[in-house]
């Protein structure tokens, strides 16, 4: 997200060094689903619609339809409809009225509205129960279609479908490959997988 400048090497997107892009241009093509999404003590409409070009035009029925459709794809609409005030419900400071999984799905709905070319999914399921993780995975499948996706994870079950997995150890790439390749040929990844899957490798 260019919070820090690269001091060695470079980061390129489609062959363009991000140093040659303005922060605004770079951030327009990136969508981030963080481990702890930032939410405001405003309505659900506002927190999801934050990704709209005109966040203040929430009385626009078209914008509301866009927000609701994004929430349906993010698997959070049904929950919102159980709230007393529905989409007008205030979520509390930093979203304290929502569970971790619900906040993650709000963040996914935001990114769906933004529709960026690159999505970064940063440890977004690390503290969730299995049911919440399943809903996040379903929403993320919709979000990641036809996009470049970077998933940062310690929970390996969230990355088994990835085209390429990089295992980082002491700041360097120690192993890389698909899930199947790493189970066959790696030491670090296979050991982590065995630990997380109860000692049995699942191919």
C-alpha positions as CSV (number, residue, x, y, z in Angstrom):
1,X,0.0,0.0,0.0
2,X,3.1,2.2,-0.2
3,X,3.1,3.1,3.5
4,X,6.9,2.7,3.2
5,X,9.2,3.1,0.2
6,X,11.1,0.1,-1.0
7,X,14.8,0.5,0.0
8,X,16.2,-2.5,-1.9
9,X,14.9,-4.3,-5.0
10,X,11.5,-3.3,-6.3
11,X,7.8,-4.1,-6.5
12,X,6.2,-4.2,-9.9
13,X,2.6,-4.5,-11.1
14,X,2.3,-5.6,-14.7
15,X,5.9,-4.5,-15.2
16,X,5.4,-1.0,-13.7
17,X,7.5,-0.1,-10.6
18,X,5.2,1.2,-7.9
19,X,7.7,4.0,-7.3
20,X,6.5,5.4,-10.6
21,X,2.9,5.4,-9.5
22,X,1.2,8.0,-7.2
23,X,-0.2,6.7,-4.0
24,X,-3.7,7.5,-5.3
25,X,-3.2,5.5,-8.5
26,X,-1.7,2.6,-6.7
27,X,-4.4,2.4,-4.1
28,X,-7.1,2.5,-6.7
29,X,-6.0,-0.9,-8.1
30,X,-5.5,-2.6,-4.7
31,X,-8.2,-3.8,-2.3
32,X,-7.2,-4.9,1.2
33,X,-9.0,-7.2,3.6
34,X,-7.0,-6.8,6.8
35,X,-6.9,-9.0,9.9
36,X,-8.7,-6.2,11.9
37,X,-10.9,-4.2,9.5
38,X,-11.4,-0.5,10.4
39,X,-15.0,0.2,11.0
40,X,-16.7,3.5,12.0
41,X,-19.5,4.0,14.6
42,X,-21.9,4.6,11.7
43,X,-24.5,2.5,9.9
44,X,-23.8,-0.7,8.0
45,X,-24.7,1.3,4.9
46,X,-22.0,3.7,5.6
47,X,-19.3,1.2,6.6
48,X,-19.8,-0.9,3.4
49,X,-20.6,2.2,1.2
50,X,-17.2,3.7,2.3
51,X,-15.9,2.1,-0.9
52,X,-18.2,4.2,-3.1
53,X,-16.9,7.3,-4.9
54,X,-19.4,9.4,-3.1
55,X,-19.7,8.0,0.4
56,X,-22.1,10.8,1.4
57,X,-24.7,10.0,-1.2
58,X,-26.2,7.1,0.7
59,X,-29.8,8.2,0.1
60,X,-29.3,7.3,-3.5
61,X,-31.3,4.1,-4.0
62,X,-28.9,2.9,-6.7
63,X,-26.0,3.1,-4.2
64,X,-28.1,1.2,-1.6
65,X,-28.8,-1.5,-4.1
66,X,-25.0,-1.7,-4.9
67,X,-24.3,-2.1,-1.1
68,X,-27.0,-4.7,-0.6
69,X,-25.8,-6.8,-3.6
70,X,-22.2,-6.6,-2.3
71,X,-23.3,-7.8,1.2
72,X,-25.2,-10.7,-0.4
73,X,-22.0,-11.8,-2.2
74,X,-20.0,-11.3,1.0
75,X,-22.4,-13.7,2.9
76,X,-23.3,-11.0,5.4
77,X,-26.8,-9.8,4.1
78,X,-28.8,-12.4,6.0
79,X,-27.2,-11.5,9.3
80,X,-27.8,-7.8,8.6
81,X,-31.5,-8.4,8.1
82,X,-31.7,-10.0,11.6
83,X,-30.6,-6.7,13.1
84,X,-33.4,-4.4,14.5
85,X,-32.6,-1.5,12.2
86,X,-31.1,-3.6,9.4
87,X,-28.7,-1.7,7.2
88,X,-29.3,1.4,9.3
89,X,-27.8,-0.3,12.4
90,X,-24.8,1.4,13.9
91,X,-22.0,-1.1,14.4
92,X,-20.3,0.6,17.4
93,X,-16.8,2.0,17.7
94,X,-14.4,-0.1,15.7
95,X,-17.3,-2.4,15.0
96,X,-17.6,-3.7,18.6
97,X,-21.2,-4.9,18.0
98,X,-20.0,-7.3,15.4
99,X,-18.0,-10.6,15.6
100,X,-14.7,-11.0,13.9
101,X,-16.2,-12.9,11.0
102,X,-18.9,-10.3,10.5
103,X,-16.4,-7.5,10.4
104,X,-14.3,-9.5,7.9
105,X,-17.4,-9.9,5.6
106,X,-18.1,-6.2,5.8
107,X,-14.5,-5.6,4.6
108,X,-15.0,-8.1,1.8
109,X,-18.2,-6.3,0.8
110,X,-16.3,-3.1,0.6
111,X,-13.7,-4.6,-1.7
112,X,-16.4,-6.1,-3.9
113,X,-17.8,-2.6,-4.4
114,X,-14.3,-1.2,-5.2
115,X,-13.6,-4.1,-7.6
116,X,-9.8,-3.7,-7.7
117,X,-7.4,-5.6,-9.9
118,X,-5.3,-6.8,-6.9
119,X,-6.7,-8.1,-3.6
120,X,-4.6,-8.6,-0.5
121,X,-6.1,-10.9,2.1
122,X,-4.0,-10.4,5.2
123,X,-4.5,-13.1,7.9
124,X,-8.2,-12.5,7.6
125,X,-9.3,-15.9,9.0
126,X,-6.6,-16.4,11.7
127,X,-8.9,-15.9,14.7
128,X,-12.2,-17.2,13.4
129,X,-14.1,-20.4,14.2
130,X,-14.6,-23.0,11.5
131,X,-18.2,-21.8,10.6
132,X,-17.1,-18.2,10.2
133,X,-14.0,-19.3,8.2
134,X,-16.3,-21.3,5.8
135,X,-18.4,-18.2,5.2
136,X,-15.3,-16.1,4.7
137,X,-14.0,-18.6,2.2
138,X,-17.2,-18.7,0.2
139,X,-17.3,-14.9,0.1
140,X,-13.6,-14.8,-0.8
141,X,-14.2,-17.2,-3.7
142,X,-16.6,-14.6,-5.2
143,X,-14.3,-11.7,-4.5
144,X,-11.2,-13.3,-6.1
145,X,-12.6,-14.1,-9.5
146,X,-10.5,-12.7,-12.4
147,X,-8.1,-10.9,-10.0
148,X,-4.6,-11.2,-8.8
149,X,-4.9,-12.3,-5.2
150,X,-2.2,-12.3,-2.5
151,X,-3.1,-14.2,0.7
152,X,-1.0,-13.8,3.8
153,X,-1.7,-16.7,6.2
154,X,-0.5,-18.9,9.0
155,X,-3.6,-21.1,8.8
156,X,-2.7,-23.3,5.8
157,X,-6.2,-24.5,5.1
158,X,-6.9,-21.1,3.7
159,X,-4.2,-21.3,0.9
160,X,-4.4,-24.9,-0.3
161,X,-6.1,-23.8,-3.6
162,X,-3.5,-21.2,-4.4
163,X,-1.6,-21.3,-7.7
164,X,1.7,-20.7,-5.9
165,X,2.6,-20.8,-2.2
166,X,5.7,-19.1,-0.8
167,X,7.0,-20.3,2.6
168,X,8.8,-17.5,4.4
169,X,11.4,-18.3,7.0
170,X,13.7,-15.7,8.6
171,X,12.7,-13.1,6.1
172,X,13.5,-15.1,3.0
173,X,11.6,-17.5,0.7
174,X,12.5,-21.0,1.9
175,X,10.1,-23.0,-0.2
176,X,7.6,-22.5,-3.0
177,X,5.2,-24.5,-5.1
178,X,1.6,-25.7,-5.1
179,X,0.0,-27.3,-2.0
180,X,0.4,-30.8,-3.5
181,X,4.1,-30.1,-4.6
182,X,5.0,-28.8,-1.1
183,X,3.5,-31.8,0.6
184,X,5.6,-34.1,-1.5
185,X,8.9,-32.2,-1.6
186,X,9.1,-29.7,1.3
187,X,10.1,-29.9,4.9
188,X,8.9,-26.7,6.5
189,X,5.4,-26.6,4.8
190,X,4.8,-30.3,5.2
191,X,5.7,-30.1,8.9
192,X,3.3,-27.2,9.5
193,X,0.6,-29.0,7.5
194,X,1.0,-32.2,9.6
195,X,0.8,-30.2,12.8
196,X,-2.3,-28.2,11.7
197,X,-4.1,-31.2,10.3
198,X,-3.6,-33.3,13.4
199,X,-0.5,-35.2,12.1
200,X,-2.0,-36.5,8.9
201,X,-1.1,-35.1,5.5
202,X,-4.2,-34.5,3.3
203,X,-3.5,-34.5,-0.4
